């Protein structure tokens, strides 16, 4: 969501500073939250302005600094699972990470690949005569 303009913020401050009203009434009048009016008043009091502060910014993972090491790990163990990668990373670098953090780090570097399960693909399955569902019985 885009920040409110400075003019709008100053109108709220001026309306409150005229007196004879409460924060709740100002919030209702300008269709903003009570907490927003409180933050504006505090910002004006402490910093002397009502400019919007910087918004957003994601948290960086510790794994983002180790692109080369991640690539080497995937090259060395191409068939490992995420859990195995996390365990390897914890033992090798003494930094334990979750599987979701490992997955995101690998995706950012396009190091993900579909893991093959080691099963025979062309073996015909035997079906049960009664229901047509395969339960592995003869």
Secondary structure in CASP SS format (residue, H / E / C, confidence):
PFRMAT SS
TARGET T0000
AUTHOR 0000-0000-0000
METHOD secondary structure of the structure
MODEL  1
X C 1.00
X C 1.00
X C 1.00
X C 1.00
X C 1.00
X H 1.00
X H 1.00
X H 1.00
X H 1.00
X H 1.00
X H 1.00
X H 1.00
X H 1.00
X H 1.00
X H 1.00
X H 1.00
X H 1.00
X C 1.00
X C 1.00
X C 1.00
X C 1.00
X C 1.00
X H 1.00
X H 1.00
X H 1.00
X H 1.00
X H 1.00
X H 1.00
X H 1.00
X H 1.00
X C 1.00
X C 1.00
X C 1.00
X H 1.00
X H 1.00
X H 1.00
X H 1.00
X H 1.00
X H 1.00
X H 1.00
X H 1.00
X H 1.00
X H 1.00
X H 1.00
X H 1.00
X H 1.00
X H 1.00
X C 1.00
X C 1.00
X C 1.00
X C 1.00
X C 1.00
X C 1.00
X C 1.00
X C 1.00
X C 1.00
X C 1.00
X C 1.00
X C 1.00
X C 1.00
X C 1.00
X H 1.00
X H 1.00
X H 1.00
X H 1.00
X C 1.00
X H 1.00
X H 1.00
X H 1.00
X H 1.00
X H 1.00
X H 1.00
X H 1.00
X H 1.00
X H 1.00
X H 1.00
X C 1.00
X C 1.00
X C 1.00
X C 1.00
X C 1.00
X H 1.00
X H 1.00
X H 1.00
X H 1.00
X H 1.00
X H 1.00
X H 1.00
X H 1.00
X H 1.00
X H 1.00
X H 1.00
X H 1.00
X C 1.00
X C 1.00
X C 1.00
X C 1.00
X C 1.00
X H 1.00
X H 1.00
X H 1.00
X H 1.00
X H 1.00
X H 1.00
X H 1.00
X H 1.00
X H 1.00
X H 1.00
X C 1.00
X C 1.00
X C 1.00
X C 1.00
X C 1.00
X C 1.00
X C 1.00
X C 1.00
X C 1.00
X C 1.00
X C 1.00
X C 1.00
X C 1.00
X C 1.00
X C 1.00
X C 1.00
X C 1.00
X C 1.00
X C 1.00
X C 1.00
X C 1.00
X C 1.00
X C 1.00
X C 1.00
X C 1.00
X C 1.00
X C 1.00
X C 1.00
X C 1.00
X C 1.00
END
